[in-house]
Amino acid sequence: MRLDAIVIRCEQVPDLTLICQHFVPDVCNHRLRFGVPQLVTKLDNYRSIAVFSPDTIFGYIRWQRNQYGTTLWRLVIAKTVHNGRVQKYAGILPGAHILVNVSGVNAVKQALMRLDYWEAQAGGDLSNIPETRWRHFQNGIIISSAPRPVKHGEIELHAAFRRLVP
């Protein structure tokens, strides 16, 4: 199935967000770091499309290199939205609300270490962490502070709030 056909099909349901994943060994690796898609469609051996429903938080990594070394390394944590204004980002169609945007080798390495720390704290599911904590995450990377632990009560409280608010 071609990418055009998937995009046209998903445009009929305007609330869906598409994430393009692409992996070619030693050339590029555009992939999801965390998040549970509604549907994953494999296009060929190297490419796939993940489809997310609204109000889902996910992590997306883009890495590329050429014959001289790494040319691009970015980590984005974003939230899909129903309708309205979205921020455009390569590989995310039509766009999403960007919560964290980190670029550069050292910054992304630091962010990935923080994600591993939070993942251990949260019990493996980072998509349940509240949006406000992602702002703290971004600020902590900017000032290079030690990561604050995520409390289990905070995640449960946020999950309960999401169930109550439509």
C-alpha positions as CSV (number, residue, x, y, z in Angstrom):
1,M,0.0,0.0,0.0
2,R,1.3,3.4,-0.9
3,L,1.8,6.3,1.5
4,D,-0.6,8.5,-0.6
5,A,-3.4,6.0,-0.1
6,I,-2.9,5.9,3.6
7,V,-2.8,9.7,3.9
8,I,-6.0,10.0,1.8
9,R,-7.8,7.4,3.9
10,C,-6.7,9.1,7.2
11,E,-7.7,12.5,5.9
12,Q,-11.3,11.2,5.8
13,V,-11.1,10.9,9.6
14,P,-9.5,14.3,10.5
15,D,-8.7,13.5,14.1
16,L,-6.0,10.9,13.3
17,T,-2.3,11.7,13.4
18,L,0.2,9.8,11.2
19,I,3.8,9.1,12.2
20,C,6.2,8.1,9.5
21,Q,8.8,5.6,10.6
22,H,11.8,4.9,8.4
23,F,14.8,2.7,9.1
24,V,17.8,2.2,6.9
25,P,20.8,0.7,8.7
26,D,23.6,3.3,9.1
27,V,21.7,5.9,7.2
28,C,18.5,6.9,9.0
29,N,16.3,5.9,11.9
30,H,13.0,7.7,12.4
31,R,11.1,5.9,15.0
32,L,8.7,6.0,17.9
33,R,10.4,6.1,21.3
34,F,7.2,5.5,23.3
35,G,3.5,5.7,22.7
36,V,0.9,3.1,21.7
37,P,-0.5,3.6,18.2
38,Q,-4.0,2.6,17.2
39,L,-2.7,1.0,14.0
40,V,0.7,0.3,12.4
41,T,0.8,-0.2,8.6
42,K,4.0,-1.6,7.2
43,L,4.8,-0.1,3.7
44,D,7.9,-2.1,2.9
45,N,11.0,-3.5,4.7
46,Y,12.2,0.0,5.7
47,R,9.0,2.1,6.2
48,S,5.9,2.0,8.3
49,I,3.1,4.4,9.3
50,A,1.8,4.6,12.9
51,V,-1.7,6.0,13.4
52,F,-2.6,7.8,16.7
53,S,-6.0,8.8,18.0
54,P,-6.4,12.3,19.6
55,D,-5.1,13.2,23.0
56,T,-2.2,10.7,22.9
57,I,1.3,11.5,24.0
58,F,4.2,9.9,22.1
59,G,7.9,10.3,21.7
60,Y,9.5,10.4,18.2
61,I,13.2,10.2,17.4
62,R,14.7,11.3,14.1
63,W,18.4,10.4,13.4
64,Q,20.2,10.7,10.1
65,R,23.8,10.5,9.0
66,N,25.9,10.8,5.8
67,Q,29.5,9.9,4.9
68,Y,30.8,12.5,7.4
69,G,28.8,11.5,10.4
70,T,25.6,12.4,12.2
71,T,23.7,15.2,10.5
72,L,20.4,15.2,12.4
73,W,19.4,13.9,15.8
74,R,16.2,15.1,17.3
75,L,13.8,14.0,20.0
76,V,10.2,15.2,20.0
77,I,7.5,14.5,22.6
78,A,4.2,15.5,21.2
79,K,0.5,15.2,21.9
80,T,-2.0,14.6,19.2
81,V,-5.0,17.0,19.0
82,H,-8.6,16.8,17.9
83,N,-8.9,19.9,15.7
84,G,-7.4,23.3,15.7
85,R,-3.9,24.6,15.5
86,V,-1.1,22.1,15.3
87,Q,2.7,22.5,15.0
88,K,4.1,21.1,11.8
89,Y,7.0,18.7,12.2
90,A,8.7,16.4,9.7
91,G,7.3,12.9,9.8
92,I,4.2,13.9,11.8
93,L,1.1,14.4,9.6
94,P,-0.8,16.7,9.8
95,G,1.0,17.9,13.0
96,A,0.8,17.8,16.7
97,H,1.2,19.9,19.9
98,I,4.9,19.7,20.6
99,L,5.6,19.4,24.3
100,V,9.4,18.8,24.1
101,N,11.8,19.5,21.3
102,V,15.4,18.5,21.7
103,S,18.1,18.6,19.0
104,G,21.8,17.9,19.0
105,V,23.8,14.9,20.0
106,N,24.6,15.8,23.6
107,A,21.1,17.2,24.3
108,V,19.3,14.1,22.9
109,K,21.6,11.7,24.8
110,Q,20.8,13.6,28.0
111,A,17.1,13.5,27.1
112,L,17.2,9.8,26.4
113,M,18.9,9.1,29.8
114,R,16.1,11.2,31.5
115,L,13.5,9.2,29.6
116,D,15.0,5.9,30.8
117,Y,15.0,7.3,34.3
118,W,11.3,8.4,34.1
119,E,10.4,5.1,32.4
120,A,11.7,3.2,35.4
121,Q,9.8,5.5,37.8
122,A,6.6,5.4,35.8
123,G,6.6,1.6,35.4
124,G,7.3,1.6,31.7
125,D,4.5,3.8,30.2
126,L,5.6,7.3,29.6
127,S,2.4,8.3,27.7
128,N,0.6,8.6,31.1
129,I,2.8,11.4,32.4
130,P,1.0,14.8,32.6
131,E,1.7,17.5,30.0
132,T,3.0,19.9,32.7
133,R,5.8,17.4,33.6
134,W,7.0,17.4,30.0
135,R,7.5,21.2,30.3
136,H,9.7,20.5,33.4
137,F,11.5,17.8,31.4
138,Q,12.3,20.4,28.6
139,N,13.5,23.0,31.1
140,G,15.6,20.5,33.0
141,I,17.5,19.6,29.8
142,I,18.0,23.3,29.0
143,I,19.6,24.1,32.4
144,S,21.2,20.6,32.8
145,S,19.6,19.9,36.2
146,A,19.1,16.5,37.8
147,P,15.8,14.9,36.8
148,R,13.0,15.1,39.3
149,P,11.4,11.7,40.0
150,V,7.9,11.0,38.8
151,K,5.6,9.9,41.6
152,H,3.1,7.1,41.1
153,G,0.3,9.1,42.7
154,E,0.9,11.8,40.2
155,I,0.4,9.4,37.3
156,E,-2.7,7.9,38.8
157,L,-4.2,11.3,39.4
158,H,-3.5,12.4,35.9
159,A,-5.0,9.1,34.5
160,A,-8.2,9.6,36.6
161,F,-8.4,13.2,35.4
162,R,-8.2,12.1,31.8
163,R,-11.0,9.6,32.4
164,L,-13.3,12.3,33.8
165,V,-12.6,15.1,31.2
166,P,-13.9,14.1,27.8
